Amino acid sequence: MKIAIDGPAGAGKSTVAKTLSQLMSYIYIDTGAMYRSLTWKALQTGTNLNDEKALYELAENTNIYFQKDDSPQQKVFCDSFDVSEEIRSPRVSSFVSKLASYPSIRELMVKRQREMARNHSVVMDGRDIGECVLPDANYKLFLTASIEERARRRLKEMNSQGYEEQLESIKNEIAKRDEDDARRDMGALKVLPDSIVIDTSNMTIEQVVERILSVIRED
């Protein structure tokens, strides 16, 4: 079974995907965390974010993987470092879309993501899962929400991690990210003809998950 969840930043994809994977005992693959991890490493190593070739070489020599322990959170490792918290920093957030726009980087990441899903039932979330990574997914979901609600959620997340951010600046950052993601030549953010669209603006995580489960049950 393959479940693809796409949508813009702050729509609730990761939390919904994690919850759904736990309920169904599937493997959760956070593709956004993979791009964030590579962005984190590029910033740490001083790799030029305008140099696609250098970034591709960095990606080829980077091992990104997920690990589940007794806690409800899935940890993200870049090489041997636990980067679960670092990759959510405002600095990484401001650069990740640029790195993710390079075709060679996306091709490499998509290949690795497909390998992860080859022999397992998975819930995978990102921007282009239904179209590029898992075009044969059993279910393709597109989660969205108003930009105001997405900014509010992101601000709450940032504050909980100790970052002092302003709602308006987050809103502007999300709007720019939406535009960048929608205009990418490869792996652009879009609603597919076979996508099930769910607006999460006024829904709790539990309600969104129940809506998805009801779709699966109906089949």
N, C-alpha and C positions, 0 to 999 in steps of 0.2 A: 504494500500500500504506500502510495506517495501523495502527500498533501502539500500543495504549494500555496504559500501565503505572501502576497505582494501588497505594496502600499507605500505611501509617503512617510517621512519621519514623523514620529509622534502619534501614529494612528493606532498603536497598541499591538503591532505585529509580534514583537518579541515576547511580550508577556502572554499573549493569547497562545502563541505557538508553544511556549514552554509548558503552559498549563495543559494544553491539549495533548502534547506528547506524554506528559506524566499520566494523564487519565487513560490514555490508550496504550501505554507502555511502548511507545515508539521512540526512536532516536530523534533528538532535536538538533538541527543544524542551523546555526545563526550565521548566515552568509555575510551580513553586515559586519559582524565581529571579525571576520577574516580580513576584510578590507581595512577595517580600523586597526587591526593588529599590524598589518603591513605599513600603514601610515605611521603608526607609533614607532615602528622600527626605523623607517626612513628618517623620521625626525630625530631619533636617538643617534643615528649614525651620520647625520648630516648629509644624507643623500638628496641630490637636487630633485625637487618635486616637479620640475619642468623637463626633466630628462627621462623620457619613457624607457629608453634602452637601459639606463642605470637602474631604474626601478624594477624592470623586468628581471635583470640579473640578481637584484636583491631578493625578489620574490622566489626565483628559482632556488635560492639558497636559504629559504626561510621555512621552518616547519611550524605550521599553525594547527593546533588541535584542541579538542574539547575534552573535558574530564568531569565526570559526575562523582560527587562524594555523598556523604550523609546529609549535607545541607540541601535546601530546596533549590539553590542556585547552581547553575552549571558554570564551571570555571573555564576560562580561555587562556591558552598558553601560546606564547610566541617563542619558538625555540624552547628553552627550558624555563622561561619566566612566566609567572602568573600575571597576566596583564588585564585581568577582568575589570579592574577599577580604572587603570590608566587610560584604556582605550575609549572611555566615556568622557574624557576631559574636553573642555571647550576648544583647546588647541587642536586636538585630533579631529574633533567634529568640523572645524573650519577648513581642514585640508582633505578630508577623506573623499569628498565628492570629486575633487580634481584627480586624485589618484585612481579612483574607480572609473574614470572616463576613458582611460587609455585602453584601446582594443586588445593589445597584447597581454595586459594584466588581467583583463576580464576573461580572455580565452584560457589562460592558465588557471585562474580561480574556478571557472566553470568546469574545467576538466577535473579538478580536485573535488569539487562539490558532487559531481556525478559519480565519482569513484566512491565517495562516502555513502551515497544512496543506492549503490548497485545491489548490495546483498542484504539490505535492511528495510524495514518499514520506517519511513521518516516523515517528520514534519519539518519543512524547510521554509524560512522566510527571508525576504529581501526585496529587491526592486524588479527583478526580471526572471523570477523563478519559473513562473508558468510558461513564459515564452522561450527562454534560452536554456535554463538549467534542467527543468523537468517538464518538457513539452508533453510528455506522456503521463503527467500526474493524474491520479484518479479524481482529485478535486482541486480546482483552482479558485482561490479566494482573493478578493481585493478589498482590504480594509482601508477606510478613509475616515476623515473627521474634519471639522472646520479648522482653519488655520489658528483661530483664537484658542480653541480647545487643545490643539496639539502643542501650541506654545506654552499654555498653562501647565500641561503635563510635563513638558521638558523642563520648565522652570522648577517644578516640584522635585523632579529627579535630580537636577543640578544642586538644588539647595540641600537635599538629603545627603549629597556627596561632599558637602562643604564648599561648593563653589558659589560665589556671589555674582549673580547675573540679573539683568533687567528684562522684564517681560517683552518690551518693545524690541530690544536687540535680538532676543531669541526668535521673535516673530519674523523679523527681517531675515535672519539667518535661515530659518525654515523656508521662507518664500523663495530665497535664492537657491536653496538646495532643491526645492521642487522644480524650479525652472531648469537648473543644470541637469537634473535627473531626467526630465522630460525631453530635453534636447540632445541627449547623447546619441551618437550614431549607432552604437551597439549597446543593447541591454537597456533601452530607454524605459522609463516608468510609464506604463499605460494600462488601461483596462482592456482585457482581451475579450473577444466575442463569447468565449465560454467561461468567463470569470463570473463568480457569484460575488456581487458587490454588497458590502455591509458597512453602513455609516455608523461608526462607534461613538459619535459626538455625545449622545445622551444615553450611552449604554455602559454598564459595568463590565469588567472582564468576564465575570461569571455569565452574564447575559449573552455576550458575544460567543463564548465557548459553547453555551447551550444552543445557540442558533446554528453553529457549525455542526454540532452533534446531531441536531434534528435533521439537517440536510443529509448527513451520512445515513442516519436511520431510515430516512424516506427511500433511499436506494435499496 
